[in-house]
Amino acid sequence: MGIITKFLRGVFYFFVGDWIILGGVAITLLVVALLEKVITVDALKGVGAIVFLVGVALTLFVTLRREIFPK
């Protein structure tokens, strides 16, 4: 069991590296998916892309700020 956990942890740190990034991107994707389901007006279909870009940018900003200015 320890080998599997070590492998999964290694894969996580290789692709993501931080729980805040994983959580922020997951929440952003959830919000975008809900928006795409709810919005039926064709003029507002591009809102999902804007929300995705802003959400990911904010997530990366928070993570970078935490690295630069540790408590």
N, C-alpha and C positions, 0 to 999 in steps of 0.2 A: 504494500500500500504506500510505503514511503517513496518508492521509486516513481509511482504514478503521480503523486503529489509534487515531487521534485520536478518531473517533466512538465506538468501543467503550469507550475509556477515559472519555470524557465520560458515556456511559450508566452505566458502572459507578460513577463518583463521584457521579452524581445519585441512583442507587437505593441503593447500599451505602455507599461512601465509605471503607471500611476493610477490609483483607484479614482482619483478626482476626474481624470480624463475619461476613463471608462464610464463612470457615472454620468458625467456631463454630456457625453456624446449619446449615451443610451437615452437619457431624458429628452435630449433634443430630437432624436429620431422618433421617440414616442409622441412628442408634441406635433411634429411634422406629419406623422401618420394620422393622428387624430384630426388635424387641420384639413388634410386631403380628403378624409372621409366626410367631414362636416360641410366644407365649402362646396357649394354647387354652382356658384356664379363663375362663369368662365373668365371674367375679368380679374378675379382674385386667385386664380390657380397658381400664379407665380409667387404668392406669399410664402408657400412652403420652402422654396429655395432660399428666400431672404431669411426666414426664421432659422433654417439650417445653418447658413453661413454665419449669422450673428451668434447663434448658440454655440457653435464650435469655436468661433473666435473668442467669445467670453470665457469658455472653458479653458482654452489655452492661455488666455490672459491671466486668469486666476491662478493657474498652476505656475506660470512663469513668475508672477508676482510673489508667490509663496517661496519660490526658489531663490529669488533675488533678495527679498526682505524677510528672512526667517524670524520667527518670534523669539 
